[in-house]
Amino acid sequence: MPRFEDQGAPVYQAPGLTPGLLGVALAVSGAILALRRGRDGAQTTTFWQNVFGAPQSRRRAGAAVVLTVIYGAVLFGNTPYLVATFLFVTAFVLVFEIGLNSQNRTKGVVRSVIVAIVLGVVTSLGTRFLFETLFLIQLS
């Protein structure tokens, strides 16, 4: 996929600039509202537990964020698309099926690994096919 910088366009014309700025503004506004509410509330521990959820939910959300950042910042653009997407999907399924599963099960580990690999292959090939045939975007 040709990079935006290679096309000679200025940075301020990047297609994701406006949504990115809006996302940052919403995140800052949400943080300000949460901090104000948490500071003013009498039962702050209950409030923050409601905001951040149970420890298991926090671990799952953190794992999703870390895996997505690794895919977007490290793999995508530095690795061929098929390999990057395969690694991301496979790792995502393995982390959530085996690593963060609340039930310690050893029975279905092999099945989970096989399913993760199949999902990684199907997803990477399917998205590449759709992008290249339907949207006419060449992925490296």
C-alpha positions in Angstrom: 0.0 0.0 0.0 1.6 3.3 -1.0 2.3 5.5 2.0 0.7 8.9 2.2 4.1 10.7 2.4 5.2 9.0 -0.8 2.4 10.7 -2.8 3.8 14.2 -2.1 0.7 15.4 -0.2 1.0 17.8 2.8 0.5 16.2 6.2 -2.5 18.4 7.0 -4.4 16.7 4.1 -4.1 13.2 5.6 -7.4 11.4 5.6 -7.3 10.5 9.2 -6.3 13.9 10.6 -9.8 15.2 11.4 -11.1 12.0 13.0 -7.9 11.8 15.0 -8.2 15.4 16.3 -11.8 14.8 17.1 -10.9 11.6 19.0 -8.3 13.4 21.0 -10.7 16.2 21.8 -13.4 13.7 22.9 -10.9 11.8 25.0 -9.6 14.9 26.8 -13.2 16.1 27.4 -14.2 12.7 28.8 -11.2 12.6 31.1 -12.0 16.1 32.4 -15.6 15.1 33.0 -14.6 11.9 34.8 -12.0 13.6 36.9 -14.5 16.4 37.9 -17.1 13.8 38.8 -14.7 11.6 40.7 -13.4 14.5 42.7 -16.9 15.9 43.6 -18.5 12.5 44.4 -18.6 11.3 48.0 -18.2 7.6 47.0 -15.2 8.0 44.8 -14.1 4.3 45.0 -17.5 3.1 43.8 -17.4 5.7 41.0 -14.0 4.7 39.8 -14.8 1.0 40.0 -17.8 1.7 37.8 -15.7 3.8 35.4 -12.9 1.2 35.0 -14.9 -2.0 35.5 -13.8 -5.2 37.1 -10.2 -6.3 37.1 -10.8 -9.0 34.5 -12.4 -6.4 32.2 -9.5 -4.0 32.6 -7.0 -6.8 31.7 -9.0 -7.7 28.6 -9.3 -4.1 27.5 -5.6 -3.5 28.1 -4.6 -6.5 26.1 -6.8 -5.4 23.2 -5.2 -1.9 23.3 -1.7 -3.3 23.4 -2.3 -5.8 20.6 -3.9 -3.2 18.4 -1.1 -0.7 19.0 1.5 -3.3 18.2 -0.4 -4.1 15.0 -0.9 -0.5 14.0 2.4 1.0 15.1 4.9 -1.8 14.6 3.6 -4.5 12.2 1.5 -2.5 9.8 3.8 -0.7 7.3 6.9 -2.6 8.4 5.8 -6.1 7.6 3.9 -7.3 4.5 0.1 -7.0 5.0 -0.7 -10.7 4.9 2.0 -11.5 7.6 1.1 -8.5 9.8 -2.7 -9.3 9.7 -2.1 -13.0 10.2 0.1 -12.4 13.3 -2.4 -9.9 14.7 -5.5 -12.0 14.4 -3.8 -15.2 15.5 -2.2 -13.4 18.6 -5.5 -11.7 19.4 -7.5 -15.0 19.4 -4.7 -16.8 21.4 -4.5 -14.1 24.0 -8.2 -14.0 24.6 -8.9 -17.8 24.2 -5.9 -19.1 26.2 -4.1 -16.3 28.0 -7.0 -14.3 29.4 -9.5 -17.1 29.7 -10.9 -17.1 33.3 -11.3 -20.8 33.3 -7.9 -22.6 33.5 -8.5 -25.2 30.8 -5.8 -27.3 29.3 -8.2 -29.5 27.3 -8.9 -27.2 24.3 -5.5 -25.5 23.8 -4.6 -27.4 20.7 -8.1 -26.7 19.2 -7.8 -23.0 20.1 -4.4 -22.8 18.4 -5.7 -24.4 15.3 -8.8 -22.2 15.2 -6.6 -19.1 15.8 -4.3 -20.0 12.9 -7.2 -20.7 10.6 -8.9 -17.4 11.5 -5.6 -15.6 10.9 -5.2 -17.1 7.5 -8.8 -16.6 6.4 -8.9 -13.0 7.8 -5.6 -11.9 6.2 -6.5 -13.4 2.8 -10.1 -12.3 2.9 -9.4 -8.7 3.7 -6.6 -8.5 1.2 -8.9 -9.9 -1.5 -11.7 -7.5 -0.6 -9.4 -4.4 -0.5 -7.7 -5.2 -3.8 -10.8 -6.2 -5.8 -13.6 -4.2 -4.3 -11.8 -1.0 -3.2 -8.9 -1.2 -5.7 -6.3 -0.6 -2.9 -3.0 -2.4 -3.3 -1.8 -3.9 -0.1 1.8 -4.9 0.2 
